[in-house]
Amino acid sequence: MQICGFIKTTLLDYPEHLASAIFLGGCNFRCPFCQNGDLLSDSDSRFHYSKKEILTHLKKRRGILDGVCVSGGEPTLSPDLLSFLEEIKALGYLIKLDTNGSNPSVVQEGIRRGLIDYVAMDIKSSRDSYAVLCGTKNIDIASIEQTIQILQTIGIKHEFRTTLVKPYHNETIIRDIGSWIAGDSSYYLQQFRQSDGVIEQGLSAFSQEEMQHFKQILLPFLPNTHLRGMEDAHENTL
């Protein structure tokens, strides 16, 4: 397992929980606005932490931490993900999984076995623009839709989220996303932030006013739409 990053204590990565965050390397997408470009490699040289090191820390922090967020990269690509979640679960932790939704069978099996308590799934764009926003032509949109359906129907706590970035998003795309995943799920619009790790440099964020406008477009489809990553938006950023 490629454990490339580890935050020992965070209030940001698991809603309403004091948690640790684990970042696994490797991803099947190459989203131009990805903030974790350094986690995309599947090279052994990217390993920074061992499972033993992570589990030792979690054992020591029982009673202080109550959750663990497993993110990436794309964690469902790790063949031993579920066995790792079993070890974390055995310590009594709640587990949140961050995923791009491309491996519905892994998500579903993790939920079925009681290993996942919360799922955050990225919705990159509308169906027609998905390949562009994922940076690859090999997009199985049916798998993405299957994961959406699993989360909407199986009853697990979850959220959908989209990072909005110029020039890749616009009103038409936002409206199409809304009609595609319409329902009562929590949906977060995240403001893009430039950093050295972003795959494609030169991208820019929408203003607060533009983000609020997109939110208004979505509310008829997704009444639980919120803004995240905006210091002045007066939203609960969890």
Number of C-alpha atoms within 10 A of each C-alpha: 19 24 23 23 18 17 13 16 16 16 14 15 23 25 14 11 17 18 27 25 25 22 22 28 28 25 20 17 20 18 21 18 27 23 18 17 21 16 24 20 16 15 11 12 9 18 16 11 17 13 13 9 9 16 15 11 13 23 14 10 16 13 10 11 20 19 28 27 28 27 23 27 29 24 27 27 19 16 11 11 16 19 12 16 21 15 14 20 17 10 14 15 23 21 24 25 26 24 24 24 24 23 18 22 15 19 21 17 13 20 19 11 10 14 24 25 16 20 23 24 22 19 24 22 22 20 16 11 13 19 20 16 20 20 15 13 11 10 16 12 14 12 15 20 16 17 21 20 13 16 24 18 8 11 9 14 15 18 22 21 19 21 20 23 19 13 11 16 18 15 13 11 15 20 18 17 21 21 14 14 19 17 15 13 17 16 29 22 23 20 20 21 17 18 13 11 14 18 18 16 12 10 16 16 17 19 11 15 10 13 21 16 12 20 23 15 17 24 16 15 19 21 16 16 24 22 23 22 17 17 10 7 15 9 12 10 15 12
